[in-house]
């Protein structure tokens, strides 16, 4: 299916946010995801299903100032 990841067109066969995180090799800590404009808790990634044309925003924590 085709989705947007951080506003970039992305083709994936992931069916939920947990699979998408794995396919994108995201780290286990310091990452947050939103589906559309709604932040999704990590505990809900497995049950948050993706569908065609969804928009996913990935935020990675960074140290520094």
Number of C-alpha atoms within 10 A of each C-alpha: 13 15 18 17 18 14 10 11 12 13 13 15 11 17 15 16 22 18 17 19 17 12 12 10 9 15 10 9 9 10 14 15 21 18 18 12 10 10 13 15 11 16 9 12 17 13 12 16 15 21 13 11 13 14 21 22 17 15 12 11 9 8 4 4 3
